[in-house]
Amino acid sequence: MMYSLEDLLHLMNRLRDPQYGCPWDIRQTYATIVPHTLEEAYEVADAIERGDFDHLQGELGDLLFQVVYYSQLAREEGRFEFAGVIDSITRKLIRRHPHVFPTGDLYAPADSPRLSEEQVKERWEQIKAEERAEKSDAPEQLSLLDDVPSALPSLSRAAKLQKRASQVGFDWPSALPVVDNVREELDEVLEAMADNDSVAIADEVGDLLFAAVNLARHLKVDPETALRGANAKFERRFRFIEQALRDTHRPIEDCTLEELDALWGEAKRQEKNVSSCG
């Protein structure tokens, strides 16, 4: 027997039953579930990045359950149901893909000419802009940045803010001027450090990170993915140092920075050799 989506919705309803449900599930709210949703989304991303497809199905199930949970809360409050969530996203995707669904009919055969990826992106942004205008009671006061979610990870949100501003020409023309901007922001960090101004240091470091995100965007690199990769690289190399010291029965606390740095270099060399052999 394989359970279905209907079974999952029934399970969710049972968990929230005021009399017979689970006490933990009963006391949850939209706000208390959000941290779990973010964690599950990152676990999906982590499984994909590690190529762990044996566990991806389970991680996707955990993420789907978050949507089911919010929908259950909304159903209890008379706001909407899970079926409405499905209907909403289906309608939105049909509307945003007129090159695939020219008549707006999900099941009508496509007969319009195939668009280039650039044409698709241009049309997508145009449709999203129209949708944003429709949401506002006063379109003339609507900001391009209004619907960039504030809860996004900071690197991702910075990239989205920059991309949105670039749609009206507020952007560097190429990557090289952004490199100069990164250097300028680094100089300003150094100036704040020289002044020993902790408030200015925090402000300038923020500007430096924002400029680095801008450079990543111009180089077609997703900053969030790039930093996760850097985190994984650091963790891998640091674990190499720990294992090397374990093998020689030396506590890491007894090592000098020079000794640790030498092991770090060895970790880099081994990675390079493995990469070249592959």
Residue pairs with C-beta under 8 A, 6 or more apart in sequence:
8 64
8 65
8 68
9 68
9 72
9 82
12 65
12 68
12 69
12 71
12 72
13 72
14 20
14 21
15 21
15 22
15 25
15 26
16 25
16 26
16 72
16 73
16 76
17 26
18 26
28 69
28 73
29 73
30 70
30 73
33 66
33 69
33 70
34 151
36 66
37 63
37 66
40 59
40 62
40 63
40 65
40 66
41 63
43 59
43 62
43 63
44 56
44 59
44 60
44 62
44 63
45 228
46 52
47 53
47 55
47 56
47 59
48 56
49 225
49 228
49 229
49 232
67 82
67 85
68 82
71 80
71 81
71 82
71 84
71 85
72 82
74 80
74 81
75 81
75 82
90 106
94 101
94 104
94 106
95 104
95 127
96 124
96 127
96 128
98 104
98 112
98 123
98 127
99 112
99 114
99 115
99 119
99 120
99 123
100 110
101 108
101 110
102 108
102 110
102 111
102 112
115 123
125 167
129 167
132 142
132 144
132 146
132 147
133 139
133 142
135 147
136 142
136 146
144 164
144 165
144 167
144 168
145 161
145 164
145 165
148 157
148 160
148 161
148 164
149 157
150 157
152 160
153 224
154 209
155 209
155 213
155 223
155 224
155 227
156 222
156 223
156 224
158 209
158 210
158 213
158 214
158 223
159 213
159 216
159 217
159 222
159 223
159 224
162 171
162 213
162 214
162 217
163 217
165 171
172 178
172 181
172 214
172 218
174 218
175 215
175 218
175 219
178 211
178 214
178 215
178 218
179 215
181 211
181 214
181 215
182 208
182 211
182 212
182 215
184 211
185 204
185 207
185 208
185 210
185 211
186 208
188 204
188 207
188 208
189 201
189 204
189 205
189 208
191 204
192 200
192 201
192 203
192 204
193 201
212 223
213 223
216 222
216 223
216 226
217 223
236 267
236 271
237 264
237 267
237 268
237 271
240 263
240 266
240 267
240 270
241 252
241 260
241 263
241 264
241 267
242 252
244 263
244 266
245 251
245 252
245 255
245 263
252 260
